[in-house]
Amino acid sequence: MSGCVSLQKVPAISPEKTQPGTLQNPIVDSNITLAQALRKYAPPEFKSRQGIVGVLYYSFDGKVHRGQIVIDKRLIADIKQVFQAAFDARFPVNSVIPISHDQFHKNGEYNSDNQSMLANNSSAFNYRKVTGGKKLSMHAYGFAIDINPLQNPYIKGRVVLPEGAIYDPARPGTLTPDSPVVATFKRLGWTWGGQWNSLKDYQHFEKVLDKSAD
């Protein structure tokens, strides 16, 4: 079992006094600046609306990790609440790393081969088009987040992404209608892709805001 909490609530205790992987001394998965987290191409007006928030979560190793999410600034408070609920429930999250992290850089591009999804990484802002379509994804606006893609795949007919992933509600880290993560997102006005009719995108949550707002 595992989950997340906003960094502002971490007690001020010296890391030297605790083992790695605790609330006071989390394992750091990502610790980059907002400028670094926005290195992948996106128009300036899209980038200017994004903020970066640090979160804590239990990963599948049962230890506390620290990561970061890039998302529309107006949604940061929601993200903090969701990750707090995940942490309280010890819901496991594999990793939370922005897609412009060096880990996902290959051949001069960031996340060109969906490295983030294949690594079972949870992320939000990503300037790209919708899967299999031509219009911009809600991720391009910072209005969407994907959580644990390998446990919560995108399924449309015979298309499953990540390839080979299986949706099994009994597995740890899988999002279900009664999951505290799903419940918190829905309470805050987000839509869950796991309840769409035309396809299922179990990893995906979105909350569409005014696109013209500064």
C-alpha positions in Angstrom: 0.0 0.0 0.0 1.2 3.6 -0.4 0.3 7.9 -1.3 1.2 11.9 -1.1 1.3 15.2 0.9 2.2 18.8 0.1 5.8 19.7 1.0 4.6 22.6 3.2 3.4 20.1 5.8 6.7 18.3 6.3 8.1 18.7 9.8 11.5 20.5 10.0 13.7 17.7 11.2 17.3 17.2 10.2 17.5 14.5 7.4 20.6 13.1 9.1 18.5 11.9 12.0 16.2 9.7 9.9 16.5 7.0 7.3 15.9 7.8 3.6 12.3 7.2 2.6 10.6 8.8 5.6 8.4 11.8 5.8 11.3 13.8 7.2 13.8 12.5 4.7 12.0 11.5 1.5 13.7 10.0 -1.5 14.0 12.7 -4.1 12.7 11.8 -7.5 12.6 15.3 -8.9 14.0 18.6 -7.7 14.2 21.0 -10.6 13.3 24.6 -11.2 10.2 25.7 -13.1 12.4 26.9 -15.9 14.0 23.5 -16.2 10.5 21.9 -16.0 9.4 23.9 -19.0 12.3 23.1 -21.4 10.1 21.1 -23.8 8.7 23.3 -26.5 5.4 25.1 -25.9 4.2 28.6 -26.9 5.1 31.3 -24.3 1.5 32.0 -23.5 1.0 28.3 -22.5 4.2 28.2 -20.4 3.4 31.5 -18.6 0.3 29.9 -17.0 2.1 27.0 -15.4 3.4 26.6 -11.9 5.4 23.8 -10.2 4.3 22.1 -7.0 6.3 19.7 -4.8 4.5 16.6 -3.5 5.3 13.7 -1.3 4.0 10.2 -2.0 4.5 6.6 -1.0 6.0 4.8 -3.9 5.7 1.0 -4.6 8.8 0.4 -2.5 6.7 1.5 0.6 8.9 4.5 1.1 8.2 8.2 1.0 9.3 10.0 -2.2 9.4 13.6 -3.2 8.5 14.7 -6.7 7.1 17.7 -8.7 4.1 18.5 -10.9 3.9 21.2 -13.5 0.2 22.4 -13.9 -1.9 25.5 -14.4 -1.3 27.8 -11.4 -5.0 27.9 -10.7 -5.1 24.1 -10.1 -2.1 23.9 -7.7 -4.4 24.0 -4.6 -6.5 21.1 -6.0 -3.3 19.0 -6.6 -2.2 19.5 -3.1 -5.5 18.2 -1.8 -5.5 15.2 -4.0 -1.9 14.2 -3.0 -2.8 14.7 0.6 -5.7 12.3 0.2 -3.4 9.8 -1.5 -0.8 10.1 1.2 -3.4 9.6 4.0 -4.7 6.5 2.3 -1.2 5.2 1.5 -2.1 4.9 -2.2 1.1 4.1 -4.1 2.3 6.4 -6.8 5.4 5.2 -8.8 7.0 8.6 -9.5 6.0 12.2 -10.1 8.5 13.9 -12.4 8.0 16.7 -15.0 8.3 15.5 -18.6 11.1 18.0 -19.2 13.3 16.3 -16.7 16.7 15.0 -18.0 15.4 11.5 -17.4 13.1 11.8 -20.3 15.5 13.6 -22.7 16.5 11.7 -25.8 18.0 12.7 -29.1 17.6 16.4 -28.3 13.9 16.1 -27.4 11.9 15.7 -24.2 9.5 12.7 -23.9 9.5 12.1 -27.7 8.9 8.4 -27.3 6.5 8.7 -24.3 9.3 7.8 -22.0 7.3 9.2 -19.0 4.3 6.9 -19.6 6.5 3.9 -20.2 8.3 4.6 -16.9 5.0 4.6 -15.1 5.5 8.2 -14.2 2.7 10.6 -13.2 2.8 14.0 -14.8 0.5 16.9 -15.9 1.6 19.7 -18.2 2.7 18.4 -21.6 2.3 20.5 -24.8 0.9 17.8 -27.2 -2.1 16.7 -29.2 -4.7 14.3 -27.9 -4.0 10.6 -28.4 -4.8 9.7 -32.0 -6.2 13.2 -32.8 -5.3 16.6 -34.1 -6.5 19.0 -31.4 -4.5 20.0 -28.4 -4.8 17.8 -25.3 -5.9 19.2 -22.0 -2.3 18.4 -20.9 -1.1 21.2 -23.3 -3.0 23.7 -21.2 -1.9 22.3 -17.8 -5.5 21.2 -17.2 -4.9 17.5 -16.9 -2.8 15.0 -15.0 -2.1 11.3 -15.6 -1.4 8.9 -12.6 0.3 5.5 -12.7 -0.1 4.8 -16.4 0.9 1.1 -16.2 -1.8 0.4 -13.6 -4.3 2.7 -15.3 -4.0 2.4 -19.1 -5.7 4.2 -21.9 -8.1 1.8 -23.7 -9.9 2.3 -26.9 -11.0 -0.8 -28.7 -7.8 -2.8 -29.3 -5.6 0.1 -28.5 -4.0 -0.1 -25.1 -1.4 2.5 -23.9 1.1 1.9 -22.5 1.3 -1.2 -24.7 0.7 -4.4 -22.7 -0.7 -2.7 -19.7 -3.7 -4.4 -18.0 -6.3 -2.6 -15.9 -6.9 -4.7 -12.8 -8.8 -3.0 -10.0 -7.3 -5.4 -7.4 -3.7 -4.2 -8.0 -2.2 -1.6 -5.7 -1.9 1.8 -7.5 -5.0 1.2 -9.6 -7.6 3.9 -9.7 -11.2 2.8 -9.1 -14.5 4.6 -8.5 -14.1 4.2 -4.8 -10.5 5.3 -4.7 -9.7 8.3 -2.4 -7.8 9.8 -5.3 -10.8 9.6 -7.7 -13.2 10.8 -4.9 -11.1 13.8 -4.1 -10.6 14.8 -7.8 -14.4 14.5 -8.4 -15.2 16.5 -5.3 -13.0 19.3 -6.6 -14.8 19.3 -10.0 -12.4 17.2 -12.1 -13.5 14.6 -14.7 -12.1 11.1 -14.6 -11.3 9.4 -17.9 -12.1 6.0 -16.3 -15.8 7.0 -16.5 -15.9 8.1 -20.1 -18.1 6.1 -22.5 -16.3 6.2 -25.9 -13.0 5.1 -24.4 -11.4 4.5 -21.0 -8.4 6.6 -19.9 -8.0 5.4 -16.3 -4.9 7.4 -15.6 -6.4 10.7 -16.7 -8.0 13.5 -14.8 -8.9 16.9 -16.2 -10.5 20.2 -15.1 -11.0 22.7 -17.9 -10.6 26.3 -17.0 -10.8 29.6 -19.0 -8.2 29.2 -21.7 -8.0 33.0 -22.3 -7.3 33.9 -18.7 -3.8 35.1 -17.7 
